[in-house]
Amino acid sequence: MTQSRGAVSAHDVAFREIRELILTGEFPPGSQIPQETLAARLGVSVIPVREALKSLQGEGQVVFAPRRGFFVSEYSREDLLEICSIREALEGMAIRQGIGKVGESELAEMTAALTEMDAADAAGDVIAFLQADRRFHFALLKPGCGPQLLRVLTSLWDRSDHYRAAFLTLPAHRHANHDEHGAILAAARAHDAEAVTALLTTHRLAALQTT
């Protein structure tokens, strides 16, 4: 049967649910992911679960061990340092290329994301905080991105989500993260590329210093 436009596939359901289970810590780093049990829990067959795990492997969220199955990726400070170093270079390029194109629609999106982060922080909802955090940053970055740069940055953010989720589990980290966003928004509103890039570097370093 042809899937209707806008319908959510079993793969999409499995991908979203498994990703959230990893980011919330229900499947902690190093743990094996039981495909059959998970399929029954999600109400889908094992096939979309396996395909979703392959997609998550591409993000770096899980690893595959032959004859053993899929496991949640372990944390690696070296991996995070490399991701942050690449992000610093590429996001700096995006800011320098696009800060002059940041207009009222982008600033409104960033402001709305800040409001959502504040609500998610108060509710202790790490997933909602992560989603709003990403919207905030990409509203700022997209004006300076072509399709290739945007694709690479999206992949880097995907690969660092489990680090960010672990960092933002603590309320104090969410509070500080939210405050830093306010300063970034003010610098973006002033179209100050140097200030934005410096604030983004400090923003990344805060997570590195506690990892």
Secondary structure as GFF3:
##gff-version 3
##sequence-region A 1 211
A	DSSP	alpha_helix	10	23	.	.	.	ID=ss1
A	DSSP	alpha_helix	35	42	.	.	.	ID=ss2
A	DSSP	alpha_helix	46	59	.	.	.	ID=ss3
A	DSSP	beta_strand	62	65	.	.	.	ID=ss4
A	DSSP	beta_strand	69	72	.	.	.	ID=ss5
A	DSSP	alpha_helix	77	98	.	.	.	ID=ss6
A	DSSP	three_ten_helix	99	101	.	.	.	ID=ss7
A	DSSP	alpha_helix	104	123	.	.	.	ID=ss8
A	DSSP	alpha_helix	126	141	.	.	.	ID=ss9
A	DSSP	three_ten_helix	142	144	.	.	.	ID=ss10
A	DSSP	alpha_helix	147	168	.	.	.	ID=ss11
A	DSSP	alpha_helix	171	189	.	.	.	ID=ss12
A	DSSP	alpha_helix	193	208	.	.	.	ID=ss13
###
